[in-house]
Structure formats: C-alpha cells, structure tokens
Amino acid sequence: MNSGRTKALTAGLLAMMAPLAAFAQSADPKRWQLNMPRGVTPSSINAYDAHMQVLWLCVVIGVIVFAAMFYAMFKFRKSKGAVADTSFTHSTKLETIWTIIPVILLLIMAFPATDKLIKMYDYRKSEMTVKITGFQWLWQYDYLDNGISITSRLAQKDDEMRQSGKSVPKDFEHYLLNVDNELILPVDTKIRFVITADDVIHAWWVPALGWKQDAVPGIINEAWTQIDTPGVYRGQCAELCGKDHGFMPIVVRAVSKEDYAKWVASKTAPAAEPAPAAPAPAPTTPAAAAPAAPVAVVK
Ligand SMILES: [Cu+2]
C-alpha cells in the first residue's frame, strides 16, 4: 500500500515537472509560465543557471526555517504546558552562528555570479558587429562588416489589426511581435552589438538572448551574443519611448552560417548586377546562338 502511494506521488510529481521541462526548451513564453526562460545564448544560460542555483538554495533554507518554526510551535505549545522562557535575552553563540551561515551562503553565491558577470561583459574576440539604432518607432540594423543596413518596424498586418478596432483572432500568431524585416544573424558566431538611439531613450530586449540594453541618444552602449540554436526569437522595446512604444517589436532570426552567407550575398548582390547587364545587347546572328541570348537577358 505504501509503495502504491509512493508510486502515485512520484507519478504526480513527474506530471507536474513535465511542463517545466517543456518551458525550458522553448524560447517563446507560455501561458502561466512560472520560471524564467533558459534562452539560447551563453549569457542567458548563465543567468538561468545562477537563478536556479539560488532558487534551490532558497528552497533548502525555506524548508529548514519553516520546519524548525512549525516544530517549535507544535512541540512547545501552551496546551501541552509549555511556559515562555522570559529570562532568555541573547546568546552570543547563536548570534555568531546565524551571522556566519548567511555570510558563507552569500560567498557561495557571489563567486559563480561574479564569474558569470565578467563573461557577460567580455566583448573580445567578436566575429561581427551590428549597430542597433532605436527610432520612434522602429529599429535600424547596420551590419558594420558588410555595409548592409535595414530598418525593422511592426509588420503591416499587425498594424492594420491593431488599428481596425476588431478583436484579435485566436489564430493570429505573435500579435504585435511581427516585423517587416527581421534581424538575420548567424548561429555559433560571437556577435557584438553597438546600441544607440536617434531621438529618445529606447531599450533593445530579446529575452531569449539573456540581456536588455538601453539605446540612448549620443551614447553608444555595447552588448554581445552568441546564439546556439537556429530559430526565431522575439522581443520588444523595453523603455517607455512615446505613444507607439508598445508597437516596435524585435525579431531575431538565427540561421546557419551557410544561410547567413547566402542572405548577405542576396543583400549585397543586387547593387552590383545592373552594371554588367548593360553591355548585353550586342547579339550575334548565328541561329544556334539565338535561343541562348533571350534567356540571359531575362535573367
Ligand atoms: Cu522604443
């Protein structure tokens, strides 16, 4: 009977933990999500690990403190004849213990936390740089290594939906979190961001990357990321920046290095193409060559 109860309890606990495991794997927040997301970068995973270490430490402290409290309340209750010890005012031994234990616990937390913080602010050895500029109410992304510059604003369908006054259909995915031009980034690449703003203070925030950075006019802030998993990661402006503050979402699409190279080529190629196209109209008359020429022109 006891083993049956244990099995049921274990099954119940596992069933409760299953959704937690699912949350940990997904970058999108879920309804009623209780824990913070794990994210997809070394910084976000470090933050998540630090959070979990401290959380479990708090759980252990909570269990010990509440157990001692309830034990004292039930064991030494008045109905059992307990009498308050009014002569007890202080104990140097106890005070020393309850000062030293928290200091040790703080040190246990401080060392790994400091190590993680130092890593978070280490911008060295970055492989590419993207300049992010906040505007009322859109983002501009300048890929400083290859001259690509794109602006990214709320997708038209989201904008039309919000201004229509209608209620949002349930199948409308990522309402107000879609953009016209996504920030395309390669995975497994250390990317440095320089972040500023053109008009007022904005803040660039994608939770799955594990940080939030203010975009301040006249000041250049720094941040870095290295995305481990390809995917789409969404965020928002996180600094109240005017009437459309809620309508300047961020979408990062992390792709493989090969796909990123293709995307860069597609963005940089069109400007170079028109020039070689000009000398094309010099057709030769041989019948055999004729079919090839129009195809080349169409291209
Ligand atoms: Cu903003």
Residues whose N, C-alpha, C, O or C-beta is under 5 A from the ligand:
A	BS01	CU	I201 H202 A203 C237 E239 C241 H245
